[in-house]
Amino acid sequence: MSLQEASRQLEAAIHDARVSFDCILLDEVDRAHTNAITARAAIDAAEHALNVELEKRAAEGESEGGSGSRSESGSEG
């Protein structure tokens, strides 16, 4: 579910960014600003959805395989 939400939010961000771009070309700076803000909010929402999915997968990985996959921190030079 989180990946679908992230995808949806990124599509919304693309749309809002395009509208903002077009508004700049039309010299509608206030509307461009509003759409840039909503694009940023959609990106933040997508990032949050991706973080939720990453945390979920990390928790699933820990419950399935334990914590035996940490060989990176054991090597010193």
Buried (B, 14 or more C-beta within 10 A) or exposed (E): EBEEBBEBBBEBBEBBBEBBBEBBEEEBEEBBEBBBEBBBBBBEBBEBBBEBBEEEEEEEEEEEEEEEEEEEEEEEE
